[in-house]
Amino acid sequence: MRRFSQRNRLVTLSEINVTPLLDLAFVLLIIFVITTPMLEQSLDLKLPVAAGARNPANETDTVVVEVNPDQEYTFRQRKMESLAQLEGELAQAYRGNSNLIVGIRAHRKGAYELPVSVIDACQRQGITRFKLLTEPAGNR
């Protein structure tokens, strides 16, 4: 005669089986890893047209860096020999004026990396205020 057979059936398991949860997490991770690049590459971007509105920044705080498609940099109407020289000039200007705003003029058909290299050089020097200078919409 078994007296405790009823008791053994009522014992609950105190462990949670996490294997199905891990399987679900890995499946979701794989789905997101595969679909995210497809979503980002399929965006049809339409960039805004400059309407000619000017930022009311103080003109003494603004310096202009020009970049042409031949990777030539101009700072304060002086041609720079390299990006490192430009970075040094920007650092010196920033030490003189902590409210410095760097206006970047780049050729519209130039490589994207040229204005980005100027922004990167500024950020290495602690300059965080930029303006991408454009022509008004009627001057195309």
TIKOL-23558 format. One record per atom (N, C-alpha, C): residue in one letter; x, y negated, z negated. Coordinates in steps of 0.1 Angstrom, whole numbers, padded with zeros to 4 digits, always signed. Layout:
N
AXYZ/...
END
This chain:
140
M+0008+0012+0000/M+0000+0000+0000/M+0009-0013+0000/R+0006-0021+0009/R+0014-0034+0010/R+0006-0045+0004/R+0012-0050-0006/R+0005-0061-0013/R+0008-0075-0007/F+0020-0077-0002/F+0024-0090+0003/F+0023-0092+0018/S+0016-0083+0025/S+0015-0085+0039/S+0008-0097+0043/Q-0002-0101+0035/Q-0009-0114+0038/Q+0000-0126+0036/R+0008-0126+0027/R+0017-0137+0024/R+0027-0139+0035/N+0032-0129+0041/N+0042-0131+0052/N+0036-0137+0064/R+0024-0135+0067/R+0017-0141+0079/R+0015-0156+0077/L+0014-0160+0065/L+0011-0174+0063/L+0024-0183+0062/V+0035-0177+0062/V+0048-0185+0061/V+0049-0192+0074/T+0052-0205+0073/T+0054-0214+0084/T+0068-0215+0087/L+0071-0218+0100/L+0085-0220+0104/L+0089-0235+0101/S+0100-0237+0094/S+0104-0250+0091/S+0114-0256+0101/E+0117-0249+0112/E+0126-0253+0123/E+0118-0257+0135/I+0123-0268+0142/I+0117-0272+0154/I+0126-0268+0165/N+0120-0262+0175/N+0128-0258+0187/N+0130-0270+0196/V+0142-0275+0197/V+0145-0287+0205/V+0149-0284+0219/T+0150-0271+0223/T+0154-0268+0237/T+0145-0273+0247/P+0132-0272+0246/P+0123-0278+0256/P+0124-0293+0256/L+0126-0300+0245/L+0128-0314+0245/L+0141-0318+0252/L+0151-0311+0250/L+0164-0314+0257/L+0162-0312+0272/D+0155-0301+0276/D+0153-0299+0290/D+0145-0311+0296/L+0135-0315+0289/L+0127-0327+0294/L+0136-0339+0295/A+0144-0342+0285/A+0153-0354+0285/A+0162-0353+0297/F+0168-0342+0300/F+0178-0341+0311/F+0171-0342+0324/V+0159-0337+0326/V+0151-0338+0338/V+0148-0353+0341/L+0144-0360+0330/L+0141-0374+0332/L+0153-0382+0335/L+0164-0379+0329/L+0177-0386+0332/L+0181-0384+0346/I+0180-0372+0351/I+0184-0369+0365/I+0174-0377+0374/I+0162-0377+0371/I+0152-0385+0380/I+0156-0400+0380/F+0159-0406+0369/F+0163-0420+0369/F+0176-0422+0375/V+0186-0414+0374/V+0199-0415+0380/V+0197-0415+0395/I+0189-0406+0400/I+0187-0405+0415/I+0179-0416+0421/T+0168-0421+0414/T+0159-0430+0420/T+0163-0445+0418/T+0171-0448+0408/T+0175-0462+0405/T+0183-0468+0417/P+0193-0462+0422/P+0201-0468+0433/P+0192-0470+0446/M+0182-0461+0448/M+0174-0462+0459/M+0165-0474+0458/L+0160-0477+0446/L+0152-0489+0444/L+0159-0502+0446/E+0172-0502+0441/E+0180-0514+0442/E+0184-0517+0456/Q+0187-0507+0464/Q+0191-0509+0478/Q+0180-0512+0487/S+0168-0510+0483/S+0157-0512+0492/S+0150-0526+0490/L+0155-0534+0482/L+0149-0547+0479/L+0152-0556+0491/D+0141-0563+0496/D+0142-0572+0507/D+0143-0586+0500/L+0155-0591+0499/L+0157-0604+0493/L+0155-0616+0502/K+0148-0626+0498/K+0147-0638+0506/K+0152-0649+0497/L+0163-0655+0500/L+0170-0665+0492/L+0163-0678+0493/P+0162-0686+0483/P+0155-0699+0483/P+0163-0709+0492/V+0155-0718+0498/V+0160-0729+0506/V+0162-0741+0496/A+0174-0747+0498/A+0177-0759+0489/A+0168-0770+0494/A+0160-0776+0485/A+0151-0786+0489/A+0157-0800+0487/G+0170-0800+0483/G+0177-0813+0482/G+0175-0819+0468/A+0170-0812+0458/A+0168-0817+0445/A+0182-0817+0438/R+0186-0828+0432/R+0199-0829+0426/R+0198-0828+0411/N+0208-0821+0405/N+0209-0820+0391/N+0214-0833+0385/P+0207-0838+0375/P+0212-0851+0369/P+0224-0849+0360/A+0234-0842+0365/A+0246-0841+0357/A+0255-0853+0358/N+0263-0856+0348/N+0272-0867+0348/N+0283-0864+0359/E+0284-0874+0368/E+0294-0872+0379/E+0308-0871+0374/T+0312-0877+0363/T+0325-0876+0358/T+0328-0862+0352/D+0318-0854+0349/D+0320-0840+0344/D+0321-0830+0355/T+0318-0834+0368/T+0317-0825+0379/T+0330-0825+0387/V+0336-0814+0390/V+0347-0813+0400/V+0342-0803+0411/V+0347-0805+0423/V+0343-0797+0434/V+0354-0788+0439/V+0351-0775+0441/V+0360-0766+0447/V+0354-0762+0460/E+0362-0763+0471/E+0357-0759+0484/E+0365-0746+0488/V+0357-0737+0495/V+0363-0725+0499/V+0359-0723+0514/N+0368-0721+0523/N+0365-0718+0537/N+0367-0703+0540/P+0362-0698+0551/P+0362-0684+0554/P+0377-0679+0555/D+0387-0687+0557/D+0400-0682+0558/D+0407-0681+0544/Q+0399-0681+0534/Q+0404-0680+0520/Q+0413-0691+0516/E+0410-0703+0521/E+0417-0715+0517/E+0409-0723+0506/Y+0415-0726+0495/Y+0408-0733+0484/Y+0413-0747+0484/T+0403-0756+0481/T+0406-0771+0480/T+0400-0775+0467/F+0408-0782+0459/F+0404-0787+0446/F+0408-0802+0445/R+0398-0811+0443/R+0400-0825+0443/R+0407-0830+0455/Q+0403-0826+0467/Q+0408-0829+0480/Q+0423-0825+0482/R+0427-0816+0474/R+0441-0811+0476/R+0440-0796+0479/K+0447-0791+0489/K+0448-0777+0492/K+0456-0769+0482/M+0450-0758+0478/M+0457-0750+0468/M+0464-0738+0476/E+0475-0735+0471/E+0483-0724+0478/E+0477-0710+0475/S+0471-0708+0464/S+0466-0695+0460/S+0455-0697+0450/L+0448-0686+0447/L+0437-0686+0437/L+0443-0688+0423/A+0455-0683+0421/A+0462-0685+0408/A+0465-0700+0405/Q+0469-0707+0416/Q+0471-0722+0414/Q+0458-0729+0411/L+0448-0725+0418/L+0435-0731+0416/L+0430-0728+0402/E+0432-0716+0397/E+0429-0713+0383/E+0436-0721+0373/G+0449-0724+0376/G+0457-0732+0367/G+0452-0747+0367/E+0448-0752+0379/E+0443-0765+0379/E+0429-0767+0372/L+0421-0756+0374/L+0408-0756+0367/L+0410-0756+0352/A+0420-0748+0347/A+0422-0747+0333/A+0427-0761+0327/Q+0435-0767+0335/Q+0440-0781+0331/Q+0429-0791+0330/A+0420-0790+0340/A+0408-0799+0341/A+0399-0796+0329/Y+0397-0784+0326/Y+0388-0780+0315/Y+0394-0784+0301/R+0407-0784+0300/R+0413-0788+0287/R+0411-0803+0286/G+0411-0811+0297/G+0408-0825+0296/G+0394-0829+0294/N+0385-0820+0298/N+0370-0823+0297/N+0363-0810+0294/S+0358-0808+0281/S+0352-0796+0278/S+0337-0795+0283/N+0332-0806+0289/N+0319-0805+0295/N+0320-0803+0310/L+0331-0798+0315/L+0334-0796+0329/L+0323-0787+0336/I+0319-0792+0348/I+0310-0784+0356/I+0317-0782+0369/V+0318-0770+0374/V+0325-0767+0386/V+0315-0765+0397/G+0315-0774+0407/G+0307-0773+0419/G+0314-0765+0430/I+0308-0755+0435/I+0314-0746+0445/I+0308-0748+0458/R+0316-0753+0468/R+0311-0754+0482/R+0318-0743+0490/A+0310-0734+0495/A+0315-0723+0503/A+0308-0723+0517/H+0315-0719+0527/H+0309-0718+0540/H+0298-0708+0541/R+0287-0711+0547/R+0276-0702+0547/R+0278-0689+0554/K+0288-0688+0563/K+0291-0676+0570/K+0303-0669+0564/G+0308-0674+0553/G+0320-0668+0547/G+0317-0656+0539/A+0327-0649+0534/A+0325-0637+0526/A+0320-0641+0512/Y+0312-0632+0507/Y+0305-0634+0494/Y+0316-0634+0483/E+0327-0627+0485/E+0337-0625+0474/E+0345-0638+0472/L+0345-0648+0481/L+0353-0660+0479/L+0347-0669+0468/P+0334-0672+0469/P+0329-0680+0458/P+0329-0672+0445/V+0327-0659+0446/V+0327-0651+0433/V+0341-0651+0427/S+0351-0651+0435/S+0365-0652+0430/S+0367-0665+0422/V+0361-0676+0427/V+0362-0689+0420/V+0355-0688+0407/I+0343-0682+0407/I+0335-0681+0394/I+0343-0672+0385/D+0349-0661+0389/D+0357-0653+0381/D+0369-0660+0375/A+0376-0668+0383/A+0387-0675+0378/A+0383-0685+0367/C+0371-0692+0369/C+0366-0701+0359/C+0362-0694+0346/Q+0356-0682+0347/Q+0352-0675+0335/Q+0364-0670+0327/R+0375-0667+0334/R+0387-0663+0327/R+0393-0675+0319/Q+0390-0687+0323/Q+0395-0699+0316/Q+0385-0704+0306/G+0373-0698+0305/G+0363-0702+0296/G+0353-0712+0301/I+0354-0715+0314/I+0344-0724+0320/I+0332-0716+0324/T+0320-0721+0318/T+0308-0714+0320/T+0297-0722+0328/R+0300-0734+0332/R+0290-0742+0339/R+0294-0743+0354/F+0285-0739+0363/F+0287-0739+0377/F+0276-0745+0384/K+0278-0750+0396/K+0268-0754+0406/K+0272-0748+0419/L+0263-0742+0426/L+0266-0738+0440/L+0260-0749+0449/L+0269-0756+0455/L+0264-0768+0463/L+0259-0763+0476/T+0248-0769+0481/T+0242-0766+0493/T+0238-0778+0501/E+0234-0777+0513/E+0229-0788+0521/E+0214-0789+0519/P+0208-0800+0520/P+0194-0801+0519/P+0187-0793+0531/A+0175-0789+0529/A+0168-0780+0539/A+0167-0786+0553/G+0167-0799+0554/G+0166-0805+0568/G+0179-0806+0576/N+0190-0803+0570/N+0203-0804+0576/N+0208-0792+0583/R+0200-0782+0585/R+0204-0769+0591/R+0206-0772+0605/
END
